[in-house]
Amino acid sequence: MNSGREVIFGLRIAGAAGYLDAERVAKEVDSLDRIVATSTSSPTGRSERCGPPPSAGGLAQCRG
């Protein structure tokens, strides 16, 4: 979920530049960070949209 991380980075830059209040940036970054962590975690440690790991005899097949 790189786009989520890019948004977090953009919020931090906007806060550092003074465009956004630091408290608001912290709140939004925390919310987005939870979403990114939830959407990229799975019981196996791999994205739910990917097939078996390469060690299972082939390349991992990920759906868009």
C-alpha positions in Angstrom: 0.0 0.0 0.0 2.5 2.5 -1.1 -0.1 5.2 -2.0 -1.1 5.3 1.7 2.4 5.8 2.7 2.8 8.5 0.2 -0.2 10.3 1.6 1.3 10.0 5.1 4.6 11.4 3.9 2.8 14.3 2.1 0.9 15.1 5.3 4.1 15.2 7.3 5.7 17.6 4.7 2.6 19.8 4.8 2.8 19.9 8.6 6.5 20.7 8.6 6.0 23.5 6.0 3.2 25.0 8.2 0.3 24.4 5.9 -1.4 22.1 8.5 -1.6 22.2 12.2 0.8 19.6 13.8 -2.0 18.2 16.0 -4.2 17.6 13.0 -1.3 16.0 11.0 -0.6 13.6 13.9 -4.2 12.6 14.1 -4.6 12.0 10.4 -1.2 10.2 10.1 -2.2 7.9 13.0 -5.5 7.1 11.2 -3.9 6.4 7.9 -1.1 4.4 9.4 -3.7 2.1 11.0 -5.4 1.7 7.6 -2.2 0.9 5.9 -1.2 -1.6 8.6 -4.6 -3.3 8.4 -4.7 -3.6 4.7 -1.2 -4.9 4.3 -1.3 -7.5 7.1 -2.5 -11.1 6.8 -2.2 -14.2 9.0 0.7 -15.4 6.7 2.4 -12.0 6.6 1.7 -11.7 2.9 -0.9 -9.6 1.1 -4.2 -11.5 0.7 -4.2 -10.7 -3.0 -1.0 -12.7 -3.7 -0.7 -16.3 -4.5 1.9 -18.7 -3.0 5.4 -17.5 -2.3 8.1 -18.1 -4.9 9.5 -20.9 -2.8 6.3 -22.9 -3.5 7.5 -23.6 -7.0 6.9 -20.5 -9.0 6.5 -16.7 -9.0 3.9 -15.1 -6.7 0.8 -14.2 -8.7 -0.7 -10.9 -7.4 -4.0 -9.5 -8.5 -4.2 -5.8 -9.2 
